[in-house]
Amino acid sequence: MHLIKRPALIAFFLLVALAVAHAASAAEFDNLVERGEFFNEKGLAYASDAVRVLEKAKAADPARAEVDLRFGNAISDAYIKTYRYTEAFSYLHALMEGGRGDSRTSSLLDYLLNETGLGRLRLESAAPVEGLTGEIYLKEGFRLDSAAKKALDKLEKFLSLPHSFGKEGLTLLIPEGVFKVSFSLPLDAKGNLSTEVEIWAGDELVQKLVGYYPPVEGWVVEPGNRRVSLSWSMIDGAAAFELYRSLDLVSYELLYGGSETSFTDSNAPLGVPIYYKLFSFGPQGEALAVSEVQAWAEYPVAAAKIESFLNGDLTISVPWVVGEGSLDSIVIWKVANGMEEVAMNLSGDNLFRYGELKDGPIKLTTSNQPVAYRLE
């Protein structure tokens, strides 16, 4: 009789449990998609029910929902019936571009683009976009019919939620009219967040976004003595950069313009936060991305100490120490008989943060006045 060791037995049952759970999840997904198709077949009155159960299917298996043809067709149909045209286009376009679409997919996409009176506004960014939100308003003086109003209402709700995308962009389907649209990313190097869009059925417009790049972790910041050295990673397609500096996040001064991916700010103020903003530009001078990073130069020296002792040989020992912080030079002044003179001056390679000055010997007379030393 062969005995199964306990660890092997536990592993076996875990595999069985995982297989059963996967099968149950797949069955739940299929059942929900089937119910969604049933509601779709019953017409517009049941379209909201179709959306509800199909979104439950997506929640049950998000990975499968991204690639499943049956699900994609069903939820696109439901979205079209409930005026959620942008979301329907996203599924249908992904199926066709991925080579997974069928005649049903093509038919739904054709209806969406040619029978609904919508135009397309494609948002593009050279940098990956995360968490984009936006707003859209019909310009005063323009009117929409009932269906277009419902489509605009659904689009407003869609834009109020954060969206992420890469080089594939994000396409918005918009009713005919003139609209003011705004986004949480700038549209140009001036930082404008909004623009006016006039769009008509069948239009295919493109709006470039200035994405956020590089992220904070894409910067290398090295603080130094009255300087900050900066370097950054390059975005695809970038040909030139402009680096700005601000101390108050209101006014900015241009520090650098060129094609290099590094720069040293050699005149950085001490002890205060410094804000740097970087723009990346394409070959034609178009703004591709913007990024910001906060830095500091080294702080000023916060503490220093100097003493003096008279030795038996009538020399004077003057030990000194300088604390951490930005340091250009050390000067020790000698004050005697009402006169000041430089007793020591250190800078450059000879600069140290502690040491001892030897002075004297002095001559003792009845008219001697105190000798003082000052560190600067």
N, C-alpha and C positions, 0 to 999 in steps of 0.2 A: 504494500500500500504506500503510495507517494503522498507526502504531506506538503501542502503549500505554505511557505513561510509567511508570517504575518505581514511584513511590509509589502510583499508581492500581492497578497490578497487585498490589502487596502488600496494599492495602486489600481488593481483590476476593477474594484468597485467604483473608484473615482472615475475611471475611464467610461465605465458603463453609465454612471450618473451624468457625465458630460454629454455622452452620446444621446441619452434620453432627453436632456434639457435642450440640446440643439434641435432634435427632431420636433420637440414640442414648440420651440420658437418658430421653426420653419412652418409648422402646421398652422400656428396662430397667424403668421404673416399671410399665408395663402388664403386662409379663411377670411381675414379682414379685406384683402384685395378683392376677393369674390363678392363680398357684401358691398364694397364700394362700386364695383361694376354693376351690381343689381340696382343700387340707388341711381347710378348714372342713366341706366336704361329707362327708369321711371320718369325721367324728365327734369325740368328746371325746379319743380316744387321740392324735389328730393336731393338737389345738388349739394346743399349744406350738409345733409346727412352723409353724402358720399365723401365730402372733404373731411368730416369728422372721423369716420372709420379709416380712411386711407392715411390720415396723419397719425392715427393710432398704429397702423401697420409700420409706418416709417419709424415711430418711436420704438417699436418692438425689434426692428432689425435695420438700423440706419445704413449699414454698409450695403446690404442687399437692395435697399430702396434706391440707392444711388445708381445702380446698374441694371435693375430688373426692368425689362421691357414692358411686361404686363402692368406692373405698378406705375411706371412712368406714363404710359398712355392713359391709365385710369385717372390718376391724380391730375394730369394735364386737362383732361376732359372736364373734371369737376371744377378745377380752377377757372377754366374758360366760362363755364356756366355761372360762376359766382363772381365774375368780373376781376378775378385775380390774374390778369393777363401776363404781367411780368413774371410771375412764378411759373405759369404754364409754359411760357417761352423758354425759361431756363431748363426745364426738364426736357422739352421736345428738342431744343437745340443740342443739348448734351447727348441725347440718344442718337441723333443724326450724325453729329460730329464724331461720335465714338463708333460709328458703323453698326449700331445695335438697333436702329429704327426699322420699322416696317411700313407697309402701305398705310396703316392706321396712323402712325406717327406723322407721316408725310401729309396725310389729309388734314389732321388737326393743325399742323403747322401752317399749311396753306390757308386754312380758314382764318387762323389767328392773324396772319400777316396781310391778308387781302380782303377779308369780309367784315372786319371789326372797325374799320375807320381809324386805325391807330398808326402812329409813327414811332420810330425807334430812336432812343438816345443812348448811345453806347458810352459808358464811362471807362476810360483807360488810364492806367498808371504804369510807369516804368518800374516802380517799386511795389512789392506786395502790399496790399491794403488789408488792414484789420480794423474791424469795428466801425466802418463808415456808416454814418447816419445822414439824413437829409430832410429837406422840406420842399414842398412844391405848392404854389398858389396860382390860381387863375388870375391873370392881369385884369384890373378893373376895366369894365366896358365890354368884356367878352362873356358870352353865354355858352352853356353846355346843355345838351339834351339829357334826358333822364338816364340813359345808359352810360353816357360819358361821365355824368356826375358820379355814378356808382363806381366806374372805373377809376376816377380820380380819387375818390374816397379810399378805395382799396390800395391805391398806389401810395397815398399819404401814410397809411398804416404800415405799409411795407418799408418805406423809407425811414420811419421812426425807429425801426429795429436795426441793430448793428449788423453789417454785412462785411464779409471778407472775400477777397478774390485776388488772383494773380494776373499774369499776362493775358489770360482769356478775357478779362474785363467783366463788366456787369452791364447788361442791356435792360433799359427801362422802356416799357411800352406805354405811350402817353396819348390821350385823346387829342384831336385836332384843337389848336388854339394857341394863345400866347401866354406863357407862364414865367413866373419867377421861381427859379430853383436855387437852393443853397445846400451846401454840403459841409461836413465837419473837416474836410481837407481843403486847402487852398486850390484855386483854379489857375493861378499864375504866380510869378515871382513877387508880385505886389501884395500877395496875401489875400486877395479877394476871395470871398467864400460863396458869392452868389452871382448869378448871371440871368439874363432874359433869354428865353428859348421860344422861338416861333416854330411850330411843328405841324405838319399836315399828313394826312393818310399816305402811307408808303414811304415817308421820309426816313432816311438813315443818317442821323447826325452823330457826331463824335464830340465828346467833351473830355479834354485831358485834365487829369488831376495831378497835383504835385504831391506825390506820396511822401511818407515819412521814411527817410533812409539817409545814413545808416541808423539802426537802433542804437541806444546808449551803449550796449555792449560792443558795438562795432567801432567805437572810438578808442584811441590810446591817448591818455592825458598824463603828462609828466610835469608837475609843478617844479619850478626852480626859483633862483634868486632874481626877483623882479621879472620873471619870465614864465611862460607856460608853453610847453611843446605839445602840439596836437598832430595826430595823424588819424586817418579814417579810411574805411574800405570803399572801393569804387562800385558804383552801380553800373549795370550793363548799359552801354550806349552813352555814358557820360563822356564829355569831351573837355569840360572846363568846370571850375568851381569858383565860388565867391564865399569868403568867410567874413562874417561881421561880428563885432563885439558890442556888448551892452552892459552897463552897470545897473540899470533900472528896469529893463525889459520894456522900455518905451522908446528911447532913442538908440539907434545903432550906427556904428561907424564901420566902413569897409576897411578890413585889414589886408586882405589878400585876394587876388584874382589871377587864376592861371590853371594849368593842367596837372600840377603836382598834387599828391594826396597827403601832404604834410606841410605844416607851417609852425614857426616859433614866434609867439607874441613876446617880443623882447622888451616891451615897455608896459608890463602888466602892473596894475596897482596892487599894493600889498594889503593883505588882511581883509579883503572884501570879496564876496562872491562875484565871479565874472561869468557872463552868459555869452556863449558863442553860438552863432547860427550859420549853418552851412547850406548853400544852394548848389545843387548839381545841375548842369546844363548840357543839352544835347548838341550835336554838330551845328544845328541851325540857330543856336542860342535859345532854344525853348527850355523852360524850367522843367526838370524831370522830378526832382525830389528836394525836400528840405529836412534838416535835422538840427536839433539843438542839444547842447551839453553844457553843464555847469562845472566850473573849475575855480581854483584859487591859486595864486602865486604863494610862495612861502610867506608866513606871517612875519611881521617885524619882530626884532628881538624883544622879548618881554622882560628879561632880567639880566643884570650885569653887576659884577661886584669888583671893587678895587680897594686894596689896603696898602699901608706903608709901615715899615719897621726900620728903626735906626739900629744898625749893627755896631759891634764893638770896634770895628775898624773905621767907624764914621761913614761907612757907605749906607745907602738906603735901599732896602729891598721893597719892591712894589709888585706883589702878586696880583693877578687879575684873572677873571673868568667871565665869559660871555655865554648866555644861555642859547637855546635853540631859536632859530628864526633867520630871516633874510639878512645877510651880512655882506656889505661891500668893502668896508675897511674898518680898522680900529686905530684910533688916535688917542694917545695919552698926553695930556697937557701938564706941564710943570708950572706951578704958580709960586714965585718967590720974589720977595722984595718989591711987590707990586707989579711984577712983570710976568707975562705968560710966554712960554716957548714950547714947541713940540718936542717931547722927550722920546716918543716912539710913534711910528706910522707904519702900519702893516696893511697890505692889500695884495690882491692877485694870488700867486703861488705861495707867498709868505704869510698868508692869512691863517691864523690859528684861533681857537676859541678859548685858550687859556695859556698862561705863561707868567714870566716874572721879569720885571725890569730892574736892572741894577743901576743905581745913580750914585754919584759922589766920587770920592769922599768929600764931605763938607768941612769947612773951617769954622770952628767954634769961636765966636767973638761975643762981646757984651751987647753988640747991636744986632745979633741974629734975630730974624723974624721966622715965624712958622713957614714950612714948605708944604704945599698941598699938591695933590695929583688928581686930575679929572680924566675920566674915561669917556670917550665919545665913539 
